[in-house]
Each structure stands twice: as C-alpha cells, then as structure tokens.
Amino acid sequence: MLQTGCLRILAFPCNQFNNQEPGNAEEIQCFLKDRKVKFDLFEKIDVNGKDAHPLWKYLKKEQGGTLIDAIKWNFTKFIVDKEGKPVGRHSPNTSPKEMIKDLEKYF
C-alpha cells in the first residue's frame, strides 16, 4: 500500500483494451512485485459494458468523459475525495505529475 499524507492509489486491472492485461490474478501480482509496485491492486474487472463493475459505473456517471462517459483506454485516472465523491477525471496520457495541483486541493 502506498500512502502519501492522505493520498491512496488504487489500481484495477482491466483487459478490455486491446488485451493489454491478459494475465490471471497471480500473474499480475508477480508482474507488479518484480517492478516493486506498492499501490493497492484489486481483482481484474470490466470498466465498460454490461459487466462493468459498479464502482466504475459510479465513477463514470459522476465524472463523465469527453464526448462519451466510457473509459476509452487503460490508465484513466479518477480523483476521489475523502468522502468518496469523485472530483476529477484524467485521461490515460495524463502523467501523475501533471495531477499534483489537482491532488493538493484535497490534502
């Protein structure tokens, strides 16, 4: 678990984007362990479609996307405040460093 102040990073593997995450839970864990990843990792889920996880349905409803609300690619990032309210959404190509100013509002 990585916590910085009150920041917590949660990751949800998803294989809905060009089969970028084909591994099972054990394979994903080994991949991340080898790279010394220290954030919270959850089970692989769907983020779009009829089988989308309820959390992701909620995040998309509260923080719609550009043109459509669907998650368009892996690494879409949401900021959720301490009360559990989604307060920001960032594209897959937004660097975490580019999010610092948005994140600092919630420390």
C-alpha positions in Angstrom: 0.0 0.0 0.0 1.3 3.4 -0.9 0.1 6.3 1.2 1.5 9.8 1.0 -0.3 12.0 3.5 -3.8 11.2 2.7 -3.3 10.0 -0.8 -4.0 6.4 -1.7 -3.5 4.9 -5.1 -5.9 2.1 -6.2 -5.3 0.1 -9.3 -7.9 -2.0 -11.1 -6.5 -4.3 -13.9 -8.8 -4.5 -17.0 -8.3 -6.5 -20.2 -10.9 -4.6 -22.2 -8.3 -2.5 -24.1 -6.5 -4.5 -26.8 -5.9 -7.4 -24.4 -3.2 -5.4 -22.5 -3.9 -7.3 -19.2 -4.4 -10.9 -20.2 -2.9 -12.5 -17.1 -4.7 -14.0 -14.2 -4.5 -12.6 -10.6 -1.3 -14.4 -9.7 0.5 -13.4 -12.9 -0.5 -9.8 -12.4 0.8 -9.9 -8.8 4.1 -11.3 -9.9 4.5 -8.7 -12.7 3.9 -5.9 -10.2 6.1 -7.5 -7.5 9.0 -7.7 -9.9 8.6 -4.0 -10.5 8.3 -3.1 -6.8 4.9 -1.6 -7.3 3.4 -0.6 -3.9 -0.1 0.6 -4.5 -3.3 -1.2 -3.7 -4.2 -3.7 -6.5 -7.7 -5.1 -6.9 -9.0 -8.0 -9.0 -9.3 -7.7 -12.7 -12.6 -6.1 -13.7 -14.6 -4.7 -16.6 -14.9 -0.9 -16.7 -17.2 -0.7 -19.7 -20.3 -2.5 -20.9 -23.0 -4.5 -19.2 -20.5 -6.3 -16.9 -18.8 -3.1 -15.8 -18.0 -3.1 -12.0 -20.5 -0.9 -10.1 -17.6 1.4 -8.8 -16.7 2.2 -12.4 -20.3 2.8 -13.4 -20.5 5.3 -10.5 -17.2 7.0 -11.3 -18.2 7.4 -15.0 -21.7 8.8 -14.0 -20.2 11.3 -11.6 -17.2 12.3 -13.8 -18.2 12.0 -17.4 -15.7 11.8 -20.2 -15.1 13.9 -23.3 -17.8 13.0 -25.9 -18.8 9.8 -24.1 -18.6 8.6 -20.5 -17.0 5.3 -21.3 -13.4 4.6 -20.3 -11.5 4.9 -23.6 -8.2 3.3 -22.6 -6.2 1.9 -19.7 -4.8 4.3 -17.2 -7.8 6.6 -17.0 -7.4 8.2 -13.6 -10.1 9.4 -11.1 -9.6 11.6 -8.1 -12.0 10.8 -5.2 -12.2 13.0 -2.2 -12.2 11.8 1.5 -16.0 11.5 1.4 -15.9 9.2 -1.6 -17.1 11.7 -4.1 -15.4 11.7 -7.5 -14.0 15.2 -8.0 -11.7 14.7 -11.1 -11.1 12.6 -14.1 -7.8 12.5 -16.1 -7.0 10.9 -19.4 -4.7 7.9 -19.8 -2.0 10.1 -21.2 -2.1 12.5 -18.2 1.1 12.0 -16.2 0.6 11.6 -12.4 3.0 14.6 -12.0 0.5 16.7 -14.1 -2.2 15.9 -11.5 -0.3 17.3 -8.5 -2.1 20.7 -8.4 -5.5 18.9 -8.6 -4.5 16.5 -5.8 -3.1 19.1 -3.5 -6.6 20.6 -3.1 -7.6 17.5 -1.2 -4.7 17.2 1.3 
